Amino acid sequence: MVHYPPNIAAFAAIFLPEAQVLFDHCAQCRQCCHIEPGFPPLDITLTATEKKAMGSVCIETQCTHLGDQGCTLGDEKPLSCKLYPLAYHPKQKKFYYDSDCPLMPEYQRQLSDPHSEASAHLASMHSAIKALHTSDAAFLRENYRIDSDYFDLQPLLAKA
């Protein structure tokens, strides 16, 4: 996977569309890390392990972990944040997505390519969620409850 500096990334997106990296757009958009005025704060659902390490994460206006290049937590980012723009319904065992995320048309397009970043993301999330069904089912239930209350969820058009 090739990562370009922002000025070259913009050039690459226009002239080398195959060089576009799906989640590079997140550092530019950052919509999911902001709460618009008038909306209630968003408590990020944490797994039992994440609660021990982080306590809690709540976005009132802008996530405190949001830096100039996106999330500053790196690999320590909460699973519910890694999952976004997807949501998982544990009873139906199906993935949904936030229809307000501008990434989703490209994400769904990429799912037809098993080697794409979207396919790798979905496979990674499916694996993490499969493990949580037995180790932390309460996280899955709570995360879906919050996601379905907060986001405009639509069914993901892919087999998971």
C-alpha distance (Angstrom), angle and dihedral (degrees) to the residues before:
residue distance angle dihedral
M1 . . .
V2 3.80 . .
H3 3.82 120.3 .
Y4 3.78 118.4 -160.6
P5 3.80 129.5 -164.2
P6 3.85 111.4 -103.7
N7 3.82 95.7 -98.7
I8 3.81 92.3 48.4
A9 3.82 91.2 41.1
A10 3.81 90.1 60.2
F11 3.82 90.1 49.7
A12 3.81 91.4 46.5
A13 3.81 92.1 49.8
I14 3.80 90.1 57.9
F15 3.80 101.9 37.9
L16 3.80 102.5 23.1
P17 3.82 106.2 35.0
E18 3.80 90.9 168.6
A19 3.82 87.2 63.4
Q20 3.80 92.6 59.7
V21 3.76 112.5 115.0
L22 3.78 112.0 -148.0
F23 3.79 101.8 -138.7
D24 3.83 94.3 41.6
H25 3.80 84.6 85.5
C26 3.81 90.1 64.6
A27 3.81 92.8 68.4
Q28 3.80 88.3 54.7
C29 3.82 99.9 40.5
R30 3.83 100.8 37.0
Q31 3.81 89.4 171.5
C32 3.81 92.0 138.7
C33 3.82 91.1 58.8
H34 3.81 94.9 55.4
I35 3.77 131.0 73.3
E36 3.78 115.8 -150.0
P37 3.80 118.1 -129.3
G38 3.78 111.8 -86.9
F39 3.80 94.9 30.0
P40 3.81 120.8 108.0
P41 3.82 119.8 -109.9
L42 3.79 115.9 -86.2
D43 3.80 116.7 -126.4
I44 3.79 107.0 -152.1
T45 3.80 110.0 -133.2
L46 3.79 110.9 -122.2
T47 3.78 129.5 -162.7
A48 3.81 116.3 -120.5
T49 3.82 89.3 -100.3
E50 3.82 92.5 48.9
K51 3.83 91.1 49.6
K52 3.81 89.7 56.7
A53 3.80 91.5 51.0
M54 3.81 101.4 37.0
G55 3.78 107.5 20.3
S56 3.78 95.7 -149.9
V57 3.79 142.3 -21.3
C58 3.79 120.3 -151.6
I59 3.78 126.6 174.6
E60 3.79 110.6 -149.4
T61 3.81 99.2 164.1
Q62 3.81 105.6 -24.8
C63 3.79 128.9 3.9
T64 3.80 110.6 -101.1
H65 3.81 88.4 -137.4
L66 3.80 93.7 59.2
G67 3.80 113.4 111.6
D68 3.79 133.9 175.3
Q69 3.81 91.7 -84.1
G70 3.82 96.0 41.5
C71 3.79 128.8 -94.3
T72 3.79 114.4 14.5
L73 3.82 93.4 -158.4
G74 3.81 95.0 76.9
D75 3.80 110.6 -179.5
E76 3.82 90.0 -0.6
K77 3.81 91.4 66.4
P78 3.83 110.5 128.8
L79 3.79 115.2 -97.4
S80 3.80 92.0 -119.2
C81 3.83 88.4 58.2
K82 3.82 91.5 46.4
L83 3.80 88.3 50.3
Y84 3.81 93.8 53.7
P85 3.06 130.2 134.7
L86 3.78 81.5 35.2
A87 3.78 127.9 70.0
Y88 3.78 124.8 -164.6
H89 3.80 124.4 -142.1
P90 3.83 104.4 -151.9
K91 3.82 97.2 -163.7
Q92 3.81 94.1 49.5
K93 3.82 92.2 34.5
K94 3.81 88.7 -137.8
F95 3.77 135.6 128.9
Y96 3.78 123.4 -125.5
Y97 3.79 130.4 -178.9
D98 3.79 138.3 -142.4
S99 3.80 104.5 -105.1
D100 3.83 90.0 -154.4
C101 3.81 92.6 65.3
P102 3.82 108.6 103.4
L103 3.80 89.6 -151.8
M104 3.81 95.1 66.9
P105 3.83 102.0 85.4
E106 3.82 89.8 55.5
Y107 3.81 91.9 40.0
Q108 3.81 91.7 55.0
R109 3.81 91.6 44.2
Q110 3.81 90.0 53.4
L111 3.81 92.7 52.1
S112 3.81 88.4 78.1
D113 3.84 87.5 67.2
P114 3.82 110.9 68.5
H115 3.83 89.6 -157.9
S116 3.82 95.9 53.5
E117 3.78 127.0 111.8
A118 3.82 90.2 -113.6
S119 3.81 91.8 53.9
A120 3.81 90.7 48.3
H121 3.82 90.5 49.0
L122 3.80 92.9 49.4
A123 3.82 91.8 47.3
S124 3.80 90.9 49.2
M125 3.80 92.2 49.4
H126 3.79 92.0 46.0
S127 3.80 89.6 53.5
A128 3.82 93.7 48.0
I129 3.79 92.2 47.3
K130 3.79 93.0 47.6
A131 3.81 88.8 57.8
L132 3.81 91.7 47.1
H133 3.81 92.7 54.9
T134 3.80 87.3 76.7
S135 3.82 103.7 23.7
D136 3.85 102.5 41.0
A137 3.81 112.4 5.7
A138 3.82 89.5 155.4
F139 3.82 88.8 65.4
L140 3.81 91.0 54.0
R141 3.81 92.8 49.6
E142 3.81 94.3 45.9
N143 3.79 94.1 44.0
Y144 3.80 92.3 52.5
R145 3.80 91.7 45.7
I146 3.80 91.2 54.2
D147 3.81 93.9 41.8
S148 3.81 93.0 49.6
D149 3.82 91.0 48.5
Y150 3.80 94.8 45.8
F151 3.81 106.9 34.3
D152 3.80 136.6 49.5
L153 3.81 97.0 -115.4
Q154 3.78 123.6 -160.0
P155 3.83 127.6 -179.1
L156 3.78 114.1 -91.6
L157 3.77 109.6 -121.5
A158 3.79 97.5 -136.5
K159 3.76 138.8 86.2
A160 3.77 111.5 -107.8
